[in-house]
Amino acid sequence: MFALNTWLQKAQTLLYPSSIPCLICGKNSRLSSGLPGVCMNCEASIPWIRSPRCSKCGRHVGCPDCSRSSEPGPIVCNRSSVAYTSVMRETLGQYKYRGNERLAPLLGLMLDRAYAILQKERAKAGHNAHSLQLPSFLSSRSGQRGSSVSLWQADLLVPVPVSDSRLAERGFNQAERLADVLSMRRGIPQLPLLIRTHHTGKQSFKSRAERLNDMKHAFAANPDPSVRKLFAERLDSIGPQIPARPLQIIIIDDIYTTGSTIRACAESLNLLTGSFGCLAEIYSLTWARS
């Protein structure tokens, strides 16, 4: 009987562990209820960007890049989930460069918070409102728990493409994986409307001027007939709304630094949508803002 009880206790521990390694810090700690696989301490220390200082690029601190440029950009705005601190850099590195694919659902879920903030902002501005359920983490803060409010909804998600060499090196496109999670959570289709025309090398060690120069003509419309057919079908499914308003497209990427990648993608998307006879309002969401 004693042996049986001991075995049952061990089995229960395996089936219902009191703690498992946290996806961020790796420690055996009690997990939070808000983010799957993240301990309570790490969840509490995540540097969420809840109120961007720059309304254009979504930066959480003063933004010299947007303030010194008076020219209108090709995107309406960018929103990011977290500030790119050393801990967030390490977390992204574990996923992006060391292949810890267990992080993909977590990063996608975190990106969803940036979408919810963008959605709420656009609804306040009176753009493309629909009756949707307010996300719990926003509804609890606004005192509207469980209520339905009119929220903006995007028409399409477009991940930033990677070069063939980078895809072969990593085995996946991190922006596409993030878009997959957001697409499933929000019911918004994603399409690979863009391709990368040439490999630009690692951007993290380059200056702002070098990044801007690298990204010139780095992207183009995807020539794949099946992709273009799916895009045409998406336009048809939206139907009569399109003449009355622009197509709402969100570019998805992992990190926003100078915005050169996002701008280059948006310019190519504007050319593509124009060739289909429609206008587009283009936004971007990134997991982190440096």
Secondary structure by P-SEA (a helix, b strand, c coil): caaaaaaaaaaaaaaccccccccccccccccccccccccaaaaaacccccccccccccccccccccccccccccccbbbbcccccaaaaaaaaaccccccccaaaaaaaaaaaaaaaaaaaaaaaccccccccccaaaaaaacccccccbbbbbcccccccccaaaaaaccccaaaaaaaaaaaaccbbbbccccccccccccccccaaaaaaaacccccccccaaaaaaaaaaaaaaccccccccbbbbbbbcccccaaaaaaaaaaaaaaaaaaccccbbbbbbcccc
